[in-house]
Amino acid sequence: MFSIEQLINFIEKKFGVAVELNAIGRETVILYHEELDEELISGDVLQILPNPVSFHTYI
């Protein structure tokens, strides 16, 4: 998992875009297996994930 600082560094190095810390939003979502799309997360992967799964995203 990336920290916000790691994300900023990655974006700056990979895409050459300067990002300000206050321009990044965070969200955490907890989803049960039956709420996940198997086209995104296969059944094989679901077997090894906890139920529910916690997803942390930066926007």
PDBQT receptor file of N, H, CA, C and O in Angstrom, charges set to zero:
ATOM      1  N   MET A   1       0.841  -1.176   0.000  1.00  0.00    +0.000 N 
ATOM      2  CA  MET A   1       0.000   0.000   0.000  1.00  0.00    +0.000 C 
ATOM      3  C   MET A   1       0.889   1.243   0.000  1.00  0.00    +0.000 C 
ATOM      4  O   MET A   1       1.893   1.299   0.710  1.00  0.00    +0.000 OA
ATOM      5  N   PHE A   2       0.515   2.218  -0.789  1.00  0.00    +0.000 N 
ATOM      6  H   PHE A   2      -0.301   2.172  -1.366  1.00  0.00    +0.000 HD
ATOM      7  CA  PHE A   2       1.237   3.479  -0.879  1.00  0.00    +0.000 C 
ATOM      8  C   PHE A   2       0.814   4.417   0.242  1.00  0.00    +0.000 C 
ATOM      9  O   PHE A   2      -0.362   4.472   0.603  1.00  0.00    +0.000 OA
ATOM     10  N   SER A   3       1.763   5.148   0.787  1.00  0.00    +0.000 N 
ATOM     11  H   SER A   3       2.718   5.104   0.494  1.00  0.00    +0.000 HD
ATOM     12  CA  SER A   3       1.412   6.284   1.636  1.00  0.00    +0.000 C 
ATOM     13  C   SER A   3       1.154   7.455   0.693  1.00  0.00    +0.000 C 
ATOM     14  O   SER A   3       1.477   7.375  -0.492  1.00  0.00    +0.000 OA
ATOM     15  N   ILE A   4       0.583   8.525   1.198  1.00  0.00    +0.000 N 
ATOM     16  H   ILE A   4       0.320   8.590   2.161  1.00  0.00    +0.000 HD
ATOM     17  CA  ILE A   4       0.314   9.686   0.348  1.00  0.00    +0.000 C 
ATOM     18  C   ILE A   4       1.619  10.225  -0.238  1.00  0.00    +0.000 C 
ATOM     19  O   ILE A   4       1.663  10.598  -1.411  1.00  0.00    +0.000 OA
ATOM     20  N   GLU A   5       2.667  10.268   0.559  1.00  0.00    +0.000 N 
ATOM     21  H   GLU A   5       2.631   9.966   1.511  1.00  0.00    +0.000 HD
ATOM     22  CA  GLU A   5       3.956  10.780   0.075  1.00  0.00    +0.000 C 
ATOM     23  C   GLU A   5       4.507   9.898  -1.052  1.00  0.00    +0.000 C 
ATOM     24  O   GLU A   5       5.041  10.404  -2.039  1.00  0.00    +0.000 OA
ATOM     25  N   GLN A   6       4.372   8.579  -0.895  1.00  0.00    +0.000 N 
ATOM     26  H   GLN A   6       3.938   8.168  -0.093  1.00  0.00    +0.000 HD
ATOM     27  CA  GLN A   6       4.824   7.662  -1.940  1.00  0.00    +0.000 C 
ATOM     28  C   GLN A   6       4.010   7.848  -3.215  1.00  0.00    +0.000 C 
ATOM     29  O   GLN A   6       4.553   7.793  -4.318  1.00  0.00    +0.000 OA
ATOM     30  N   LEU A   7       2.720   8.066  -3.064  1.00  0.00    +0.000 N 
ATOM     31  H   LEU A   7       2.278   8.111  -2.168  1.00  0.00    +0.000 HD
ATOM     32  CA  LEU A   7       1.863   8.298  -4.225  1.00  0.00    +0.000 C 
ATOM     33  C   LEU A   7       2.274   9.564  -4.960  1.00  0.00    +0.000 C 
ATOM     34  O   LEU A   7       2.375   9.559  -6.187  1.00  0.00    +0.000 OA
ATOM     35  N   ILE A   8       2.512  10.645  -4.232  1.00  0.00    +0.000 N 
ATOM     36  H   ILE A   8       2.430  10.650  -3.236  1.00  0.00    +0.000 HD
ATOM     37  CA  ILE A   8       2.942  11.901  -4.849  1.00  0.00    +0.000 C 
ATOM     38  C   ILE A   8       4.254  11.703  -5.596  1.00  0.00    +0.000 C 
ATOM     39  O   ILE A   8       4.389  12.146  -6.737  1.00  0.00    +0.000 OA
ATOM     40  N   ASN A   9       5.213  11.048  -4.970  1.00  0.00    +0.000 N 
ATOM     41  H   ASN A   9       5.103  10.688  -4.044  1.00  0.00    +0.000 HD
ATOM     42  CA  ASN A   9       6.500  10.786  -5.626  1.00  0.00    +0.000 C 
ATOM     43  C   ASN A   9       6.328   9.933  -6.873  1.00  0.00    +0.000 C 
ATOM     44  O   ASN A   9       6.955  10.201  -7.898  1.00  0.00    +0.000 OA
ATOM     45  N   PHE A  10       5.490   8.913  -6.798  1.00  0.00    +0.000 N 
ATOM     46  H   PHE A  10       4.981   8.695  -5.965  1.00  0.00    +0.000 HD
ATOM     47  CA  PHE A  10       5.242   8.043  -7.943  1.00  0.00    +0.000 C 
ATOM     48  C   PHE A  10       4.651   8.824  -9.111  1.00  0.00    +0.000 C 
ATOM     49  O   PHE A  10       5.120   8.696 -10.242  1.00  0.00    +0.000 OA
ATOM     50  N   ILE A  11       3.631   9.627  -8.848  1.00  0.00    +0.000 N 
ATOM     51  H   ILE A  11       3.249   9.731  -7.930  1.00  0.00    +0.000 HD
ATOM     52  CA  ILE A  11       2.982  10.404  -9.908  1.00  0.00    +0.000 C 
ATOM     53  C   ILE A  11       3.956  11.390 -10.529  1.00  0.00    +0.000 C 
ATOM     54  O   ILE A  11       3.989  11.563 -11.748  1.00  0.00    +0.000 OA
ATOM     55  N   GLU A  12       4.752  12.037  -9.677  1.00  0.00    +0.000 N 
ATOM     56  H   GLU A  12       4.725  11.896  -8.687  1.00  0.00    +0.000 HD
ATOM     57  CA  GLU A  12       5.722  13.008 -10.193  1.00  0.00    +0.000 C 
ATOM     58  C   GLU A  12       6.776  12.337 -11.069  1.00  0.00    +0.000 C 
ATOM     59  O   GLU A  12       7.137  12.865 -12.121  1.00  0.00    +0.000 OA
ATOM     60  N   LYS A  13       7.275  11.170 -10.639  1.00  0.00    +0.000 N 
ATOM     61  H   LYS A  13       6.982  10.740  -9.785  1.00  0.00    +0.000 HD
ATOM     62  CA  LYS A  13       8.314  10.477 -11.413  1.00  0.00    +0.000 C 
ATOM     63  C   LYS A  13       7.737   9.807 -12.664  1.00  0.00    +0.000 C 
ATOM     64  O   LYS A  13       8.331   9.894 -13.738  1.00  0.00    +0.000 OA
ATOM     65  N   LYS A  14       6.603   9.150 -12.537  1.00  0.00    +0.000 N 
ATOM     66  H   LYS A  14       6.120   9.079 -11.664  1.00  0.00    +0.000 HD
ATOM     67  CA  LYS A  14       6.028   8.384 -13.644  1.00  0.00    +0.000 C 
ATOM     68  C   LYS A  14       5.424   9.281 -14.724  1.00  0.00    +0.000 C 
ATOM     69  O   LYS A  14       5.594   9.020 -15.915  1.00  0.00    +0.000 OA
ATOM     70  N   PHE A  15       4.712  10.349 -14.304  1.00  0.00    +0.000 N 
ATOM     71  H   PHE A  15       4.574  10.561 -13.336  1.00  0.00    +0.000 HD
ATOM     72  CA  PHE A  15       3.963  11.159 -15.251  1.00  0.00    +0.000 C 
ATOM     73  C   PHE A  15       4.476  12.594 -15.385  1.00  0.00    +0.000 C 
ATOM     74  O   PHE A  15       3.996  13.350 -16.229  1.00  0.00    +0.000 OA
ATOM     75  N   GLY A  16       5.452  12.969 -14.552  1.00  0.00    +0.000 N 
ATOM     76  H   GLY A  16       5.842  12.355 -13.866  1.00  0.00    +0.000 HD
ATOM     77  CA  GLY A  16       5.995  14.319 -14.613  1.00  0.00    +0.000 C 
ATOM     78  C   GLY A  16       4.990  15.380 -14.200  1.00  0.00    +0.000 C 
ATOM     79  O   GLY A  16       5.040  16.512 -14.681  1.00  0.00    +0.000 OA
ATOM     80  N   VAL A  17       4.072  15.013 -13.306  1.00  0.00    +0.000 N 
ATOM     81  H   VAL A  17       4.031  14.094 -12.915  1.00  0.00    +0.000 HD
ATOM     82  CA  VAL A  17       3.026  15.932 -12.852  1.00  0.00    +0.000 C 
ATOM     83  C   VAL A  17       3.253  16.249 -11.384  1.00  0.00    +0.000 C 
ATOM     84  O   VAL A  17       3.389  15.346 -10.558  1.00  0.00    +0.000 OA
ATOM     85  N   ALA A  18       3.292  17.542 -11.060  1.00  0.00    +0.000 N 
ATOM     86  H   ALA A  18       3.181  18.275 -11.731  1.00  0.00    +0.000 HD
ATOM     87  CA  ALA A  18       3.429  17.961  -9.658  1.00  0.00    +0.000 C 
ATOM     88  C   ALA A  18       2.062  17.865  -8.988  1.00  0.00    +0.000 C 
ATOM     89  O   ALA A  18       1.064  18.349  -9.521  1.00  0.00    +0.000 OA
ATOM     90  N   VAL A  19       2.026  17.243  -7.829  1.00  0.00    +0.000 N 
ATOM     91  H   VAL A  19       2.837  16.849  -7.396  1.00  0.00    +0.000 HD
ATOM     92  CA  VAL A  19       0.778  17.051  -7.094  1.00  0.00    +0.000 C 
ATOM     93  C   VAL A  19       0.933  17.668  -5.712  1.00  0.00    +0.000 C 
ATOM     94  O   VAL A  19       1.925  17.426  -5.023  1.00  0.00    +0.000 OA
ATOM     95  N   GLU A  20      -0.044  18.461  -5.313  1.00  0.00    +0.000 N 
ATOM     96  H   GLU A  20      -0.849  18.658  -5.872  1.00  0.00    +0.000 HD
ATOM     97  CA  GLU A  20      -0.035  19.036  -3.968  1.00  0.00    +0.000 C 
ATOM     98  C   GLU A  20      -0.745  18.092  -3.009  1.00  0.00    +0.000 C 
ATOM     99  O   GLU A  20      -1.728  17.443  -3.367  1.00  0.00    +0.000 OA
ATOM    100  N   LEU A  21      -0.239  18.026  -1.805  1.00  0.00    +0.000 N 
ATOM    101  H   LEU A  21       0.559  18.553  -1.514  1.00  0.00    +0.000 HD
ATOM    102  CA  LEU A  21      -0.790  17.124  -0.793  1.00  0.00    +0.000 C 
ATOM    103  C   LEU A  21      -2.281  17.364  -0.568  1.00  0.00    +0.000 C 
ATOM    104  O   LEU A  21      -3.049  16.411  -0.439  1.00  0.00    +0.000 OA
ATOM    105  N   ASN A  22      -2.694  18.636  -0.519  1.00  0.00    +0.000 N 
ATOM    106  H   ASN A  22      -2.069  19.410  -0.624  1.00  0.00    +0.000 HD
ATOM    107  CA  ASN A  22      -4.106  18.932  -0.238  1.00  0.00    +0.000 C 
ATOM    108  C   ASN A  22      -5.012  18.663  -1.438  1.00  0.00    +0.000 C 
ATOM    109  O   ASN A  22      -6.226  18.840  -1.333  1.00  0.00    +0.000 OA
ATOM    110  N   ALA A  23      -4.454  18.239  -2.576  1.00  0.00    +0.000 N 
ATOM    111  H   ALA A  23      -3.468  18.096  -2.661  1.00  0.00    +0.000 HD
ATOM    112  CA  ALA A  23      -5.252  17.918  -3.766  1.00  0.00    +0.000 C 
ATOM    113  C   ALA A  23      -5.627  16.444  -3.818  1.00  0.00    +0.000 C 
ATOM    114  O   ALA A  23      -6.324  16.013  -4.737  1.00  0.00    +0.000 OA
ATOM    115  N   ILE A  24      -5.175  15.673  -2.848  1.00  0.00    +0.000 N 
ATOM    116  H   ILE A  24      -4.608  16.023  -2.101  1.00  0.00    +0.000 HD
ATOM    117  CA  ILE A  24      -5.424  14.237  -2.833  1.00  0.00    +0.000 C 
ATOM    118  C   ILE A  24      -6.470  13.906  -1.777  1.00  0.00    +0.000 C 
ATOM    119  O   ILE A  24      -6.373  14.331  -0.626  1.00  0.00    +0.000 OA
ATOM    120  N   GLY A  25      -7.472  13.137  -2.194  1.00  0.00    +0.000 N 
ATOM    121  H   GLY A  25      -7.552  12.791  -3.129  1.00  0.00    +0.000 HD
ATOM    122  CA  GLY A  25      -8.496  12.672  -1.262  1.00  0.00    +0.000 C 
ATOM    123  C   GLY A  25      -8.270  11.215  -0.926  1.00  0.00    +0.000 C 
ATOM    124  O   GLY A  25      -7.646  10.483  -1.695  1.00  0.00    +0.000 OA
ATOM    125  N   ARG A  26      -8.774  10.791   0.221  1.00  0.00    +0.000 N 
ATOM    126  H   ARG A  26      -9.280  11.385   0.846  1.00  0.00    +0.000 HD
ATOM    127  CA  ARG A  26      -8.649   9.393   0.648  1.00  0.00    +0.000 C 
ATOM    128  C   ARG A  26     -10.032   8.834   0.927  1.00  0.00    +0.000 C 
ATOM    129  O   ARG A  26     -10.950   9.553   1.322  1.00  0.00    +0.000 OA
ATOM    130  N   GLU A  27     -10.156   7.533   0.712  1.00  0.00    +0.000 N 
ATOM    131  H   GLU A  27      -9.410   6.949   0.392  1.00  0.00    +0.000 HD
ATOM    132  CA  GLU A  27     -11.408   6.865   1.039  1.00  0.00    +0.000 C 
ATOM    133  C   GLU A  27     -11.108   5.426   1.409  1.00  0.00    +0.000 C 
ATOM    134  O   GLU A  27     -10.257   4.783   0.795  1.00  0.00    +0.000 OA
ATOM    135  N   THR A  28     -11.804   4.925   2.406  1.00  0.00    +0.000 N 
ATOM    136  H   THR A  28     -12.496   5.447   2.905  1.00  0.00    +0.000 HD
ATOM    137  CA  THR A  28     -11.722   3.523   2.777  1.00  0.00    +0.000 C 
ATOM    138  C   THR A  28     -13.120   2.939   2.688  1.00  0.00    +0.000 C 
ATOM    139  O   THR A  28     -14.080   3.500   3.215  1.00  0.00    +0.000 OA
ATOM    140  N   VAL A  29     -13.218   1.801   2.012  1.00  0.00    +0.000 N 
ATOM    141  H   VAL A  29     -12.438   1.345   1.583  1.00  0.00    +0.000 HD
ATOM    142  CA  VAL A  29     -14.498   1.130   1.819  1.00  0.00    +0.000 C 
ATOM    143  C   VAL A  29     -14.349  -0.313   2.280  1.00  0.00    +0.000 C 
ATOM    144  O   VAL A  29     -13.356  -0.972   1.974  1.00  0.00    +0.000 OA
ATOM    145  N   ILE A  30     -15.329  -0.792   3.007  1.00  0.00    +0.000 N 
ATOM    146  H   ILE A  30     -16.136  -0.257   3.256  1.00  0.00    +0.000 HD
ATOM    147  CA  ILE A  30     -15.346  -2.192   3.436  1.00  0.00    +0.000 C 
ATOM    148  C   ILE A  30     -16.453  -2.894   2.656  1.00  0.00    +0.000 C 
ATOM    149  O   ILE A  30     -17.619  -2.502   2.708  1.00  0.00    +0.000 OA
ATOM    150  N   LEU A  31     -16.062  -3.938   1.935  1.00  0.00    +0.000 N 
ATOM    151  H   LEU A  31     -15.115  -4.257   1.892  1.00  0.00    +0.000 HD
ATOM    152  CA  LEU A  31     -17.018  -4.678   1.104  1.00  0.00    +0.000 C 
ATOM    153  C   LEU A  31     -16.967  -6.168   1.424  1.00  0.00    +0.000 C 
ATOM    154  O   LEU A  31     -15.897  -6.732   1.653  1.00  0.00    +0.000 OA
ATOM    155  N   TYR A  32     -18.146  -6.795   1.437  1.00  0.00    +0.000 N 
ATOM    156  H   TYR A  32     -19.015  -6.337   1.252  1.00  0.00    +0.000 HD
ATOM    157  CA  TYR A  32     -18.234  -8.238   1.591  1.00  0.00    +0.000 C 
ATOM    158  C   TYR A  32     -18.037  -8.898   0.235  1.00  0.00    +0.000 C 
ATOM    159  O   TYR A  32     -18.261  -8.272  -0.800  1.00  0.00    +0.000 OA
ATOM    160  N   HIS A  33     -17.625 -10.138   0.236  1.00  0.00    +0.000 N 
ATOM    161  H   HIS A  33     -17.443 -10.647   1.078  1.00  0.00    +0.000 HD
ATOM    162  CA  HIS A  33     -17.324 -10.848  -1.007  1.00  0.00    +0.000 C 
ATOM    163  C   HIS A  33     -18.474 -10.775  -2.007  1.00  0.00    +0.000 C 
ATOM    164  O   HIS A  33     -18.243 -10.599  -3.203  1.00  0.00    +0.000 OA
ATOM    165  N   GLU A  34     -19.694 -10.907  -1.534  1.00  0.00    +0.000 N 
ATOM    166  H   GLU A  34     -19.882 -11.050  -0.562  1.00  0.00    +0.000 HD
ATOM    167  CA  GLU A  34     -20.835 -10.889  -2.457  1.00  0.00    +0.000 C 
ATOM    168  C   GLU A  34     -21.053  -9.519  -3.103  1.00  0.00    +0.000 C 
ATOM    169  O   GLU A  34     -21.803  -9.402  -4.072  1.00  0.00    +0.000 OA
ATOM    170  N   GLU A  35     -20.406  -8.494  -2.574  1.00  0.00    +0.000 N 
ATOM    171  H   GLU A  35     -19.797  -8.589  -1.786  1.00  0.00    +0.000 HD
ATOM    172  CA  GLU A  35     -20.505  -7.158  -3.158  1.00  0.00    +0.000 C 
ATOM    173  C   GLU A  35     -19.430  -6.887  -4.209  1.00  0.00    +0.000 C 
ATOM    174  O   GLU A  35     -19.469  -5.859  -4.885  1.00  0.00    +0.000 OA
ATOM    175  N   LEU A  36     -18.472  -7.802  -4.350  1.00  0.00    +0.000 N 
ATOM    176  H   LEU A  36     -18.440  -8.637  -3.802  1.00  0.00    +0.000 HD
ATOM    177  CA  LEU A  36     -17.363  -7.605  -5.278  1.00  0.00    +0.000 C 
ATOM    178  C   LEU A  36     -17.680  -8.202  -6.637  1.00  0.00    +0.000 C 
ATOM    179  O   LEU A  36     -18.286  -9.270  -6.723  1.00  0.00    +0.000 OA
ATOM    180  N   ASP A  37     -17.280  -7.527  -7.687  1.00  0.00    +0.000 N 
ATOM    181  H   ASP A  37     -16.788  -6.659  -7.618  1.00  0.00    +0.000 HD
ATOM    182  CA  ASP A  37     -17.488  -7.973  -9.061  1.00  0.00    +0.000 C 
ATOM    183  C   ASP A  37     -16.412  -9.003  -9.413  1.00  0.00    +0.000 C 
ATOM    184  O   ASP A  37     -15.221  -8.695  -9.371  1.00  0.00    +0.000 OA
ATOM    185  N   GLU A  38     -16.823 -10.208  -9.755  1.00  0.00    +0.000 N 
ATOM    186  H   GLU A  38     -17.791 -10.458  -9.789  1.00  0.00    +0.000 HD
ATOM    187  CA  GLU A  38     -15.858 -11.270 -10.066  1.00  0.00    +0.000 C 
ATOM    188  C   GLU A  38     -15.114 -11.017 -11.369  1.00  0.00    +0.000 C 
ATOM    189  O   GLU A  38     -14.138 -11.709 -11.659  1.00  0.00    +0.000 OA
ATOM    190  N   GLU A  39     -15.548 -10.047 -12.159  1.00  0.00    +0.000 N 
ATOM    191  H   GLU A  39     -16.341  -9.485 -11.924  1.00  0.00    +0.000 HD
ATOM    192  CA  GLU A  39     -14.778  -9.666 -13.341  1.00  0.00    +0.000 C 
ATOM    193  C   GLU A  39     -13.573  -8.819 -12.953  1.00  0.00    +0.000 C 
ATOM    194  O   GLU A  39     -12.614  -8.712 -13.718  1.00  0.00    +0.000 OA
ATOM    195  N   LEU A  40     -13.619  -8.220 -11.773  1.00  0.00    +0.000 N 
ATOM    196  H   LEU A  40     -14.398  -8.307 -11.152  1.00  0.00    +0.000 HD
ATOM    197  CA  LEU A  40     -12.492  -7.446 -11.268  1.00  0.00    +0.000 C 
ATOM    198  C   LEU A  40     -11.623  -8.255 -10.320  1.00  0.00    +0.000 C 
ATOM    199  O   LEU A  40     -10.397  -8.139 -10.344  1.00  0.00    +0.000 OA
ATOM    200  N   ILE A  41     -12.252  -9.071  -9.488  1.00  0.00    +0.000 N 
ATOM    201  H   ILE A  41     -13.247  -9.165  -9.469  1.00  0.00    +0.000 HD
ATOM    202  CA  ILE A  41     -11.530  -9.901  -8.513  1.00  0.00    +0.000 C 
ATOM    203  C   ILE A  41     -12.039 -11.326  -8.670  1.00  0.00    +0.000 C 
ATOM    204  O   ILE A  41     -13.198 -11.618  -8.376  1.00  0.00    +0.000 OA
ATOM    205  N   SER A  42     -11.168 -12.201  -9.133  1.00  0.00    +0.000 N 
ATOM    206  H   SER A  42     -10.226 -11.963  -9.371  1.00  0.00    +0.000 HD
ATOM    207  CA  SER A  42     -11.580 -13.571  -9.441  1.00  0.00    +0.000 C 
ATOM    208  C   SER A  42     -11.953 -14.356  -8.180  1.00  0.00    +0.000 C 
ATOM    209  O   SER A  42     -11.581 -13.993  -7.065  1.00  0.00    +0.000 OA
ATOM    210  N   GLY A  43     -12.694 -15.433  -8.394  1.00  0.00    +0.000 N 
ATOM    211  H   GLY A  43     -12.996 -15.728  -9.301  1.00  0.00    +0.000 HD
ATOM    212  CA  GLY A  43     -13.071 -16.317  -7.300  1.00  0.00    +0.000 C 
ATOM    213  C   GLY A  43     -11.868 -16.908  -6.594  1.00  0.00    +0.000 C 
ATOM    214  O   GLY A  43     -11.899 -17.124  -5.383  1.00  0.00    +0.000 OA
ATOM    215  N   ASP A  44     -10.794 -17.174  -7.352  1.00  0.00    +0.000 N 
ATOM    216  H   ASP A  44     -10.768 -16.999  -8.336  1.00  0.00    +0.000 HD
ATOM    217  CA  ASP A  44      -9.566 -17.702  -6.752  1.00  0.00    +0.000 C 
ATOM    218  C   ASP A  44      -8.966 -16.708  -5.769  1.00  0.00    +0.000 C 
ATOM    219  O   ASP A  44      -8.500 -17.088  -4.695  1.00  0.00    +0.000 OA
ATOM    220  N   VAL A  45      -8.979 -15.451  -6.137  1.00  0.00    +0.000 N 
ATOM    221  H   VAL A  45      -9.358 -15.142  -7.010  1.00  0.00    +0.000 HD
ATOM    222  CA  VAL A  45      -8.438 -14.407  -5.253  1.00  0.00    +0.000 C 
ATOM    223  C   VAL A  45      -9.356 -14.217  -4.053  1.00  0.00    +0.000 C 
ATOM    224  O   VAL A  45      -8.881 -14.019  -2.935  1.00  0.00    +0.000 OA
ATOM    225  N   LEU A  46     -10.656 -14.276  -4.272  1.00  0.00    +0.000 N 
ATOM    226  H   LEU A  46     -11.042 -14.437  -5.180  1.00  0.00    +0.000 HD
ATOM    227  CA  LEU A  46     -11.604 -14.119  -3.165  1.00  0.00    +0.000 C 
ATOM    228  C   LEU A  46     -11.376 -15.154  -2.065  1.00  0.00    +0.000 C 
ATOM    229  O   LEU A  46     -11.584 -14.871  -0.885  1.00  0.00    +0.000 OA
ATOM    230  N   GLN A  47     -10.951 -16.341  -2.456  1.00  0.00    +0.000 N 
ATOM    231  H   GLN A  47     -10.781 -16.571  -3.414  1.00  0.00    +0.000 HD
ATOM    232  CA  GLN A  47     -10.730 -17.411  -1.473  1.00  0.00    +0.000 C 
ATOM    233  C   GLN A  47      -9.636 -17.064  -0.467  1.00  0.00    +0.000 C 
ATOM    234  O   GLN A  47      -9.657 -17.547   0.665  1.00  0.00    +0.000 OA
ATOM    235  N   ILE A  48      -8.679 -16.228  -0.875  1.00  0.00    +0.000 N 
ATOM    236  H   ILE A  48      -8.662 -15.835  -1.794  1.00  0.00    +0.000 HD
ATOM    237  CA  ILE A  48      -7.583 -15.900   0.044  1.00  0.00    +0.000 C 
ATOM    238  C   ILE A  48      -7.781 -14.558   0.742  1.00  0.00    +0.000 C 
ATOM    239  O   ILE A  48      -7.006 -14.199   1.628  1.00  0.00    +0.000 OA
ATOM    240  N   LEU A  49      -8.828 -13.808   0.341  1.00  0.00    +0.000 N 
ATOM    241  H   LEU A  49      -9.457 -14.100  -0.379  1.00  0.00    +0.000 HD
ATOM    242  CA  LEU A  49      -9.099 -12.513   0.968  1.00  0.00    +0.000 C 
ATOM    243  C   LEU A  49      -9.997 -12.681   2.185  1.00  0.00    +0.000 C 
ATOM    244  O   LEU A  49     -10.832 -13.584   2.219  1.00  0.00    +0.000 OA
ATOM    245  N   PRO A  50      -9.833 -11.822   3.181  1.00  0.00    +0.000 N 
ATOM    246  CA  PRO A  50     -10.752 -11.858   4.318  1.00  0.00    +0.000 C 
ATOM    247  C   PRO A  50     -12.138 -11.390   3.875  1.00  0.00    +0.000 C 
ATOM    248  O   PRO A  50     -12.279 -10.747   2.835  1.00  0.00    +0.000 OA
ATOM    249  N   ASN A  51     -13.135 -11.709   4.651  1.00  0.00    +0.000 N 
ATOM    250  H   ASN A  51     -13.020 -12.231   5.496  1.00  0.00    +0.000 HD
ATOM    251  CA  ASN A  51     -14.498 -11.275   4.365  1.00  0.00    +0.000 C 
ATOM    252  C   ASN A  51     -15.056 -10.587   5.602  1.00  0.00    +0.000 C 
ATOM    253  O   ASN A  51     -15.365 -11.261   6.585  1.00  0.00    +0.000 OA
ATOM    254  N   PRO A  52     -15.192  -9.283   5.585  1.00  0.00    +0.000 N 
ATOM    255  CA  PRO A  52     -15.130  -8.336   4.472  1.00  0.00    +0.000 C 
ATOM    256  C   PRO A  52     -13.694  -7.909   4.142  1.00  0.00    +0.000 C 
ATOM    257  O   PRO A  52     -12.757  -8.174   4.896  1.00  0.00    +0.000 OA
ATOM    258  N   VAL A  53     -13.552  -7.237   2.985  1.00  0.00    +0.000 N 
ATOM    259  H   VAL A  53     -14.313  -7.022   2.373  1.00  0.00    +0.000 HD
ATOM    260  CA  VAL A  53     -12.283  -6.725   2.505  1.00  0.00    +0.000 C 
ATOM    261  C   VAL A  53     -12.293  -5.212   2.681  1.00  0.00    +0.000 C 
ATOM    262  O   VAL A  53     -13.291  -4.548   2.401  1.00  0.00    +0.000 OA
ATOM    263  N   SER A  54     -11.182  -4.687   3.144  1.00  0.00    +0.000 N 
ATOM    264  H   SER A  54     -10.372  -5.227   3.371  1.00  0.00    +0.000 HD
ATOM    265  CA  SER A  54     -11.034  -3.231   3.303  1.00  0.00    +0.000 C 
ATOM    266  C   SER A  54     -10.181  -2.681   2.158  1.00  0.00    +0.000 C 
ATOM    267  O   SER A  54      -9.029  -3.081   1.994  1.00  0.00    +0.000 OA
ATOM    268  N   PHE A  55     -10.747  -1.765   1.368  1.00  0.00    +0.000 N 
ATOM    269  H   PHE A  55     -11.683  -1.439   1.502  1.00  0.00    +0.000 HD
ATOM    270  CA  PHE A  55     -10.040  -1.134   0.265  1.00  0.00    +0.000 C 
ATOM    271  C   PHE A  55      -9.724   0.306   0.635  1.00  0.00    +0.000 C 
ATOM    272  O   PHE A  55     -10.605   1.048   1.070  1.00  0.00    +0.000 OA
ATOM    273  N   HIS A  56      -8.478   0.698   0.463  1.00  0.00    +0.000 N 
ATOM    274  H   HIS A  56      -7.763   0.095   0.110  1.00  0.00    +0.000 HD
ATOM    275  CA  HIS A  56      -8.046   2.067   0.728  1.00  0.00    +0.000 C 
ATOM    276  C   HIS A  56      -7.680   2.696  -0.608  1.00  0.00    +0.000 C 
ATOM    277  O   HIS A  56      -6.834   2.173  -1.334  1.00  0.00    +0.000 OA
ATOM    278  N   THR A  57      -8.312   3.815  -0.933  1.00  0.00    +0.000 N 
ATOM    279  H   THR A  57      -8.999   4.240  -0.344  1.00  0.00    +0.000 HD
ATOM    280  CA  THR A  57      -8.051   4.459  -2.219  1.00  0.00    +0.000 C 
ATOM    281  C   THR A  57      -7.660   5.918  -2.028  1.00  0.00    +0.000 C 
ATOM    282  O   THR A  57      -8.058   6.572  -1.064  1.00  0.00    +0.000 OA
ATOM    283  N   TYR A  58      -6.878   6.398  -2.967  1.00  0.00    +0.000 N 
ATOM    284  H   TYR A  58      -6.555   5.867  -3.750  1.00  0.00    +0.000 HD
ATOM    285  CA  TYR A  58      -6.522   7.821  -3.056  1.00  0.00    +0.000 C 
ATOM    286  C   TYR A  58      -7.110   8.356  -4.339  1.00  0.00    +0.000 C 
ATOM    287  O   TYR A  58      -7.068   7.689  -5.373  1.00  0.00    +0.000 OA
ATOM    288  N   ILE A  59      -7.654   9.548  -4.281  1.00  0.00    +0.000 N 
ATOM    289  H   ILE A  59      -7.687  10.090  -3.441  1.00  0.00    +0.000 HD
ATOM    290  CA  ILE A  59      -8.263  10.165  -5.458  1.00  0.00    +0.000 C 
ATOM    291  C   ILE A  59      -7.592  11.502  -5.703  1.00  0.00    +0.000 C 
ATOM    292  O   ILE A  59      -7.944  12.206  -6.649  1.00  0.00    +0.000 OA
TER     293      ILE A  59
